Amino acid sequence: MQQAETVIIGAGPTGLSAAYHLEGSKVVLESTNCVGGLCRSFKMKDVVFDIGGHSFHTQHDEIRSLICEELGVDLHFQKRVAEILFKGSRVPYPWQRFFHLVEDRKVVEDCHAGLQRREHRGEPMNLQDLILAKYGDGIARHFLFPYNKKLWLRDLHEISCAWTSERIAGLADESTGGTMHTARRKPLDENSMVGYPAKGGFEEIFKNMAARVGRVEFDQHVCFIDHQMKVLMTRRGNMVKWERIVSTIAIPELVGMLKHAPGDIVRLARELPYVSLQVDFFVTSEPLDGVPQRLYCADSEMPAHKIAFNSLSSENERKKPYHSIIAETSVDDLSESCCRDRTDRILRGLCDAGSIKGQSQILTHRYELVKYAYPVQSHQAACIMDVLSHYLECQGIYSVGRFGNWEYVNSDECILMGAELARRLDSRVKRTGD
């Protein structure tokens, strides 16, 4: 039987960061054969794909220094170029700043009129009310409502608005200034600078980190945790004795592994809402000329809500003979027939938008289903997480990360979460020792 002071479940951004910063003996158990989690990468026809569209941007100087200086990752930075596909034409992102460029003047008039009609009746309590109060019913009706319903697949009244200041860009007079560094994340906008590894995929960041953390064991899917005996087991039959666990997997999955979890804890974990994705990967034989790095779409004819033209992420990828397109579609039906239909509709949408010249341009394709893609910030999620976190920590288990904390955060915040938890755990050990 193996033994470690700390067992870290998951070799994604949070788990690797925790391992990198933690003192004492530790082992990282990863269920797949690679690092990166949702930030992992792969190649088809020698072009790079990530699991969704990724880029590096952070408000935290500590994380920027860690990645670029301590780990020595060579990042290619460039201005972010994003657009919105709206009824067959494209306008710059974000909609609330550039709707005046839409060809349909009736849409433009509706958006302007909605801004004039805005009413502020106290603090908005949900995402729908916040959008109406801040942007007006025109901007809401033409883009922000259909886009967010397409992304979240639920009534916007059910979603908290506590996270929106870090995600949804303001109006034209509220530019975030892409070079500002503050403690809070700023929404991406037309001023944002984003980075990507100069060679390879987004996973390169986490390969560099994994090389510094010691023991990372692959194909070790944890299936059983006895928190009374302080033992866990993987599907391969490996047993590990632990003093504490740092878990970065989805908290409903973690709670489901616990041998002695009370029924009310299991029930609460199952109530946490999330969005799954179908991610389509296309290799194209033609250069990606005249397209942005990101294309967002609320139109119902196009299943995907976001298209990433990943070959535009670095100069190394741009100069290759073939190129990569990644389409993200929120899904609640994972059947194969529905997946095929969505893929066909995405391809037609790309052709109609002029992003590709024709389906014959696609050399190869595959898709991947991601069960846990976006945690939904429901009104109950924060309270549920308080209960679950307290219970788990009493057992010596620390749940952290996007689906460990149930927060809609990017990889830089996940890295920070891992570092901060490591500091908290190490300081606790030191105080106990003293």
N, C-alpha and C positions, 0 to 999 in steps of 0.2 A: 504493500500500500504506500502510495506517495504521501508526502507531507509538505505543507507550506503554511507560513503564517497567514498569507493572503492568497486566495484563489480569485482570479478575475475572470468572469465569464463574458466572452466577447472581445474580439480583436479589432473593433472599430475605433473611431476617433477617441471616444471616451475611455474605453478599456485600455488602449495603448497609452494614453496620456496618464491615466492612473498608475499603470505599471511603470512608466518612465519616471514618475515623480515619487513613487512610494519607496520607503526604505524597508529593509528586512527581506526575508525570503518570500518569493511570490512566483506564481505560475499563471499564465494566460491560457485559458481553454477556449479554442475557437471551433465552432461546429463545421465550418467549411474548410477548404484547402488553401485559403488566401486571407490576407488581412484587408481591412478597410470597411467591412460591414456594408452599409448603404453607399459608401464612398469607394467601393472596389471598382476595378477596371478590367477590361479584357480587349482582345483584338479580333477583328475579322478582316481578311484581305489586307492585313498589316496596318489597318487604321484603328484608332483608339476609341473605345466606348466606355462610358461610365454608367452606373445604374442611376439614370436620370441626369439632368444637366447640373453640373457642379462647377463652382468657381470659388476662389479664395478671396474673401474680403472680411475685414475685421475692424472693430473699433478698439481692440485691445492691443496695446503696444507689446505687452508680455507675450501674446500668442504670435504676433508677427515676428518678434525677435526669436522666439523658440523655433519657428519653422524656417525662417530665412538665415539665421545666424547659427544657433546651436546645432540644428539638424542639417544645415547647409543645403536646403532644397532650393534649386535654381528655378525661380518662378518668373514667368513672362507676364508682365502687367500691361494692360491696355484699357482704354476707355470702354465701358460696357455699352453695347449697341443693342437695343431691344425695341421691338415693334409689336403692334397689335393688329391681328387680322380681323377686319370688320367688313362683312358683306362684300368680300372679294377684293377689297383694297387694304392697304397697310398705312397705319399712322404710328408715329413714335409713341413709345411707352414712357411714362404712365398716361393712361387715358385722361385722367382728370386735369392734366396740364396741356394736352394736345388735341382735345376733342374738336377744337376750332379748325383743325386741318382736315376733318372729314368732308368728303365731297357732298354728301347729302346735307343741304343747308337746313332742312327741317330738323335733323338731329342736332345740329349745332345750336339752333334756336331753342330747342327743348332743354338742352344742357344749360345754356345761359339763363333761361327763364327759371329752371329749377334752382339755380344758385340764388336767384333773387327771392325765391319763395321759402328759403330755408327758415325753419323755426327751431330755436333752441329752448327746449322745455326740460331743463335739468340735465343731469348726467345720463347719457344713453346706457341702457342696461344689456343690450345685445347687439350683435353685428349688424342686423338689419336696421335698427334704429340709429346706430352710429353713422352708417353710410348715408341715410336720409338727412340726418342733422348736419353732417359735415359737408356733403357733396351735393345735396339736393336730389329731387326725384328724377330729373333728366339724366344726369350722369349715372344714377343708380339704375334706372330702367334700361338704358342702352348698353351699359357695360358692367358696372360693379355688381349688380344683382345677378345677372346671368352667369358671369364668370365665377363668382364665389359659390353659387349653387352648383355649377358644373364641377368645381374643385372639391367642395365639401360633401356633395350629394345629400344634403339635408336642409331643412328649413333654417334660415339664417337667424330666426328668433332663438333657436336652440344653442347658438354659439356665443360665448362670452366675447366682449370686445376689449378685454384687458391687454391683449397682445398686439393690438392693431397699430399702435404708435411706432412699433419697431418693424412693421411689415408693409403697411399701406401708405404709399407716398402722399404728400399733401398737395395742395393746389399750386398754381403757378407762382404765387408769391410766398411759397413755403419751401424753397429749395433747401435740401439738406447739405449742400456743399460737399462734394464727394471726398474731399481730403481731410475733413474734420475728424478729430479723434476724441471721442467722449466715452463714458463708461457704458452707455446704452447703445444698442444696435440702431442704426438709422436705416430706413427703407432704401432699397436700391432705386436709383432714378437716373436721369440722363447725365448726371455729373459723376456717377460712380466709376471708380477704377477697380478692376478685378484681376486676379492673378490665376495662373494655371501653370503646372510644371512645364518647363521648357522642352522636356523630352518625356514621353510616356503619358499615362493618364493621371487622373486625380489621385489614384491609389499610391503614386510615387511618394507623396507626403508621408503616408502611413507605413510604407515599406522602410523609409529612412528611420521612422520612429521605432518600428518593430526591431530593427537591427540593434537598437540601444537598450532594449528592455530585458534581455536574457531569455527566459524560457517561454516560448510560445508554442503550444502543442495544437496541431491541426486535426481535423476530423474527430474532434472530441465534443460531441453533442451531449451536454449535461441533461440527464433525464430524471434524476432522483436526488433530492436533498433531504437528509435527516438532520434537522437543526438542533435536535437534542443530543445526538451522538457526535455532531460536528463532522459528518461524513457526507460526501457526494459520490455519485456514480455516473459514468458516461455510458452511452449506448454500446461502446466497445468493451464494456465491463471493467474499465479502469476505476479504481477507488482512490479518493483523495481525502486525507484528513486535513481539516482546516481550522484556523482560529477565527477567521472572518472571511466573508465573501463580498466582493465588489461585483455586482451584476449590472450589465449594460443591455440585457435583452429586454424585450417587452414585458412589462410587469405582470400582465395576465399569464404569460408563459412561465415566468418565475414562480408565481404563487401556485400554479398548477403542478410544479415539481416538488413542492414541500410536502413531506410525509404527514406532518401533524397540523397543517393549517386549519384553523376553525372555519366552519361553513360560512359565517358572515364575511370573513376576509376573502374567501374564494368568490363569493357572490359579488362583493364590491369590485374586485379586480375585473370580473367579467362585464361590469357595467361601463367600463371606460371605453368611449367611442373612438374609432379610428377610421382612416381611409386607406383602402388598398389601391394599388396601381397596376395597370398593364403598361409595361415599358417596351416600346417597339424600337428595334435597331435596324437601320437601313444603311447599306453600303451603296454609294452612287458612283457612277463612272465619270460624271462630269464635275467640273469645279463648281463650288458654291458661290457663284457670282451674284451680287446684288441682293443677298439675304443678310439679315441681322444675325447676331449670335443667339438671340432668343426671340421666339415668336409666340405671343399669347393669343388665345382665341376663345371667345365666349359663344360663337355661332354654333347652333345645334347640329349643323351639317358636318362639322369637323369634330370627331369624338375627343381628340386630344385637347387638353387645355394649355399645354406648353410644348413647343418644339425647340430642341437645342441643336444647332448646327455645330456639332462638337469640333469639326476640323478647323473652325475659326478660333479655337481657344489658344493655339500657339502657332508660331511660325513653322515649327517642325511638322505639324500636322497639315498646315496649309499647302506645303510644297509636295505632298504625296500625290501619286496619280489617282488614288481613290479617296472618297470622303465619307464622313459619318454624319448621320442624322438620327437624333433620339427623340421619340415622341412619348410624352407622359399622358396617360388617360386614367382618371379616377374611375374605379369600377366597383360594382356590387354583385356582378354575375361573372364568375370565373370559368364558365363552361367554354370548351374549345370552340364551339360554333360561334359564340359571341365574340371570342377573341379574334377569330378569322374575319368576321364581319367588320369589327372595329379597324383591323389592319387595312382592309380594302378601302374603307371610307377615309382613313387617314391618307392613304396614297392618292385617292381622288382629290382630296382637299389640298394636298401639296401641289398636285398638277394644276388645279384651278387657280391657286394662288401664285403660280409661276415660280414656285420654289424649286421644282424640278421640271424638266422639259417633257417628260413622259415616263410611264411606268417601266418602259424598257431600259431606262437609265439605271434602275435598281439591279445591282449585281447579285446581292444576297440579302437575306433578312432573317431575323429571329425575334422572338419576344420573350419577356420574363414577367412573371407575376410576383408582385411584392405585397405580401399580406399586410405587414405593418409599414406604411409609408409616411402618413401624416397623423400625428395625434390630434384629435379634435378637442379644442378647449371649450368643452361644455360648461354649463353653469355649476355642475356638480363635481367636475373633475378635480379641482383644487382641494375640495374637502375630502374626496375619496383618497387622494394621494397623501394627504396629511395622516389619515388613519392607517393606510397601508405602510407608509414609510416608518411611522412610529412602531408598528407591529414588527416589521422586518428588522429594524435596528435593534430592537430588544432581543432578537435572535442572533445578532452579530452579522446581519446581512444588510448591505448598503446598495440600494438601487439608484442608478444615476444614468444620465444621458437623455437623448430625445425621448425614448420610450421607457426609460428608467425613471425619469422625473415627470414624464408625460407633458413635455413642453415642446412647442413648435420652434425649434432652434436649429441653426446651421452647424457645420462641422467645427467652426472656430469656437462657438459657444460650448460645444461638446468637449473639445480639448480643454477649455477653461474649467468646465465642470469636473473633469477627471483630475486636473491639477489641484483644484480647490479641495476636493474630497481627500486627496492624498495628504495634503497639508493638515487637514482636520484630523485624519486618522493618526498621522505621525505625531502630532502635538498631543493627542490623547495618550498615545503609548508613552511619550516622554514624561507627561504629568504623572501617569501611573507608576513609572519607574522611579520618579523622584520621591 
